[in-house]
């Protein structure tokens, strides 16, 4: 889930985090067809298109150790378990497991 109000906020199912837009114009609207296809609009005709990389859990534009540590917190958890983070379940099968780890590894940034 995304929200704007001068900055872009992303909710991963458990916490909100600010995302850098690189813009100085305030943002006033957001629309998306899914978690990896989001548009934000704002003053001065600003239009931003955000496409998220699978595995980029903190939304900083690359998959790294920070994302791996977040992923590890949900390791082997399933829907309904305490600590299960749906953002870490990249294949949406209800369990954070080896298949999700392989997706994260496939997008690892060097």
N, C-alpha and C positions, 0 to 999 in steps of 0.2 A: 504494500500500500504506500502511496506517495501523497504528500501534501506540500503546498507552497504558501508562502506568506513573506516574501522577501528573500527566502532561501528555500532550498529543496530539502524536505525531510522524507526519510524512508523508514517504514515500519516493517520489520522482518518477522513479525508474528509474536515477538516478545518485547522488543525495545525500539524506540525511535532513535535515529541517528541523522545528523546533518550531512549533506553531501555538497561538495564543492561544485558550483556551476560555472565559475570563472567569469561571471557576469556582474556588472555594477548596477544594471537596471533591476529594480524590484520585480519579482515574479508574482503573478496574480492568478494563474490558472494552471490546472494540470489535467491531462487526459491520457489514458493508456488502454491498449487492447490486451495487455497482460504484463507480468512483472518484468519482462525484458523488452518492452516496446512502449515507452512513455514519452509524452510531449509536455513541455512546460512553456508557458507564454508569459510575456510581461511587457513593461513599458518600452517605448521606442521601437515597437515592432519585433521585439525579441521572441524568437522561437527556438527552443532547444529540443533535440531528439536524443533520448537516452536509450541505448541498447546495452543491457547488462550482460556481462560475460558470466556464463555458468561457473559457479565456484567463487565468484567475487562477492563474498558475504558482507563485507563492510562498504561496498559501493565505491571504492577508490579507483576503479578502472583496471585493476590487475589482481591476479590470484597469487597470494603469497602466504608466508608463515602466519600472519594475523588471521587470515581466512581459515587456514588449517587448524589453528588453535580453537577458533569458534566452532568449526566442524567437529573437532575432537570432543567438545562438550556434549554433543548429541550422539556420539558414536554408539551404535547398537541399541538406540532407543527407537521406539515405535509410537505411532499415533496414540495418544492417551497417557503415555509415560511421562513422568516428571522429567523435565530437561529436554524433551523432544522439541526440536526446532524445525518446523516445516521448510524453512529456507535452506536447510542442510540436506533435505530429502530431494535431491536434484531430479531423480526420475519419478518422483511422486508415487512411490509404491507403498508408502506408509511406514517405512523403516529406513534408518540411516545406516548403511552398510557398505560393503566392499564395492558394490556397483556405483554408489554415490562417490566414494573415494576415487574411483577410476575416472569419473567425470571431472572431479576437482583436479586430479593430476593431469588430465588431458589439456586443461586450460591454464596450467601453471605458468606463471611469468618468470622469465629468466632475468 
